[in-house]
Amino acid sequence: MTNPRQLAQRAEANPSPPKGSDERFSGYGVMGLTFRSGHVLGLRRFPASSIGPGYSSVWHRVPSGEWTFYQDVPPEQACARYFGPSLRRALVRTIEVRWTEADAFSVDVDGGRAVRWDVQLAAPFAIRAMNLMASAMPDALWRNETVLHAMGAMASRMLGAGRMVLAGRAPSGQHFIANPLVAWTIPSSRACIDGVDVGDLGPLLEQAHLGDFWIPQRGLFVIGRAFFEPLDTTRHRCETHAEA
């Protein structure tokens, strides 16, 4: 199987959002990573976006449950567009994703001052089996919610990742579909937030979620795409809690 760095580089070299009439993104990222201390991190690197330039976003939840999203474009053009109602703040900062090995990368937010994060990836048997099944799926099934609910339930059991939902509603009220086309687990990671080490990986006592999107209790890195219902300000909440 092609290694994750190669697939990420391919996504960067040929950015193209999937076809459709909704709001569409393609790229890679960390669906979610939990720490025993109660901190949670996530990464979205979407070189291709149908609503603006490609962007990076780093998600951080403190143990008390408050979320901050960092992004390198205005919040209305990034993840805060959909998850804003559940955030304490959305900050525009520089974000660098740098591959250090074929299966390892680092993430710096604001030059490492806000977040400094190292991630190691692995492909245990369960992930290899899931990737093989995913590669055989016709494209149409990736938009079939019955199939996606079954995939989420299967991944939850096989990976011990807690509840996993690939279709539902974001906090804004917009419907979403997530397509993790290829995945790896994250057996090792270290992170510093505002210069403080957040400790060892481990599941949360209570699984975190943002709307219908549940943060996996086991770290997952994916190459994939996402679809969101077009924003309708008469039906959807578009709060972004932007700060300088």
N, C-alpha and C positions, 0 to 999 in steps of 0.2 A: 504494500500500500504506500502511496506517496506520503511523505512525511508532512507534518503540519506546517512547518516553515515554507515548504514548497507550495502548498495549497494557499497559504496566506499571501505569498508573493505573487501567485497567479491572480488572486483576487485584486491585489493592488495594481497589477500591470494591465488588467482588462476590466476596469470597473463598468459594470452594466447592471442596472436594476432589472429584476424579473419583469416579464410582460404582465400587463393588467391595467385596470383603471383605478385601482386603489392606491394608497400611499405605500411605496415599496422600497425595500432596502436589501442589499446583499453584502456579505463580508464574513467576519469572524468575531469571536469573542468568548468571554467566560460567562456562561449563563448565570452563575452565582458561585460564591466560595464563602463558606462559613468558618468561623474561628471559635474555639472554646470560650474565648473572652466575651463573645456575643457580637463582635464586629462581623460585618458582611461586606464583601466586595464583589463587584461585577464589572465587566468590560464589554463595550460594543464598539467594534471598529468596522464601520460601513463605508468603504470607498465609493460605493454606488448608492445614491439616494434619488428618489423621484421628486422630492420636495425642496431640494437645494443642493449645496455642495456635499461631497462625502465628508464624514466627520468621525471623531472618536468621542466616546463618553465613558467615564468611570463612575460607577455607582458605589456609594459608601453608606452603610447604616451603622450607627453607634449602638452600643448595648442597650441603651434606653429606648431604641426603636426609631429614632429620627433619621431620615434619609437626606443626604446631600448628593446631587448629581453634578459632576464636572463635565463640561463639554467644550470643544474648541470652535464651536459656531454658536450663534444665538440660540437660546433654549427652544424657541418656537420651531427651529429647524432640526432639532435633535430629540433625544429620548424624553426630555422634559415636556415635550408637546403632548405626550400620552400619559405620563406618570406624574405630571405636575401637581395634581390635587393631593397626592400622598407625600409630597416632599416638604421638607422644612426650607430648603433653598436650592437654587440652581445657579451655578457659578460658571462663568466663561474663563477658562484657563488653558494654557498650552498643555498638550498631552503628547508624549512620545512613547511609541511601542517599538521596542528594539529586540530583534531575535538574536539570542546569544548562542544558541545551538539549534540543531534540527528540531528538537522537541523542548525547547526552553526559551522564554522571553522575559523581558523586564518592561515595566510600565512606570513612567515618571509623570506626575501631574505638577505643573508649575515648577519645572526643573527639579522635581523630587522633594520640594518643600512641603507640599500638601500630601502627596502620596508617593511612596517609593515601594515598588512591588515586584517580586521575582516569582516566576511560575515555572514549574516543571511538569511536563505532560507524560502520560503513559497510555498504553493500549492493552489492557488485560483482556482475557478471553471473552468476557461478556461484551465488552465494547467492540471487539473485532467481529463477533457474531452479529451484533446490532448493525454495524456498518455494512456488513455483507447483505443483510436483509434490506436495509435502506437503499443500497445501490441498485437493487432489483425492482424497486417500486416505480411504476409508471408515474409520470409527472402529475397527472390528474389526481392521483390519490393523495398527493401532498396538500391538496386544497379540500379534501374530504374530511369533515370534522369527525365523523364516526371512526374513520381510520386513525386520525390523529389522537383521539381520546384513547383508543386501544394501544397505540404506540406509547403514549405517556404512561399508561398503566403497566405495560410490559417493561419499559425502562425503569420505572420505579421499583419493580420487583427484582429485576436482574442486577441493578446497581445499588440497591439499598439507599436510594436518594430521596425518600419521602415522596410526597405528592408531586406529580409533574403534570402540568397542563399546557398543551400546545395550541389551544384555541379557547378564546373567552373574551372578556372585556377588560380593557385597561382602566385605571382610575378615572380617566377623562370620559369614560363611557363608550369610547370607540372600540369596535370589535377588532381582535387581532388573531393572526395565525402565525405560528413560528415553525419554521422548517429546519431542524438540525440535520443537515444532510450527511455530515461526517462528524464523529465525536471522539474525544479522548478524555480520560480521567485526569485529575490533578492530585497526585499522591503527596506532593511537597510544594510548599510555598511559604515565603516570608514577606511580611509587609510592615511598613512604618507609616503611620498617619500623623501628620504634624510632628514628625521626628520621634514618635513613640512606637515601639514594636508592639503589634497587637497579639503576638503569641502564636500558639500552635493551632493547626487545623482541627476541626471537630464539629459535629452537628450541634445545632441550637437546641435548647430545651423545648422551644416551641417554634415550629417551622415558620419562617417569614414569608410574606407575600405582599404584592402590590396589585390591588385589584384581583383578577383571576390568575395573574402570573405568580406562581409559587417558586421561591428560591430553592434549588436542589440542596438537599442536606449533604450531598457529596459533590465536590467540585467537578464541573464539566466545562471543557473547552469545545467549541463547535465551529465548523465552517457551515454557513447556512444563509437563510434569507428570512425576511419578515414582511408581513402584509398588515396594514391597518386600514380600517374604514376611513374614508375621507372625512376630514374635520367639518362638522356642521355646527356653527356657533349657536344655533337655535336649540340643539339637542345635546351638545357635548360641552363639558367643562374644559376650558383652555387656560387654566391657571398654570403659571410657570415659576412663580416665586423667585424671579430673577434678581440677582445681586451683582454688583460690580466686583 
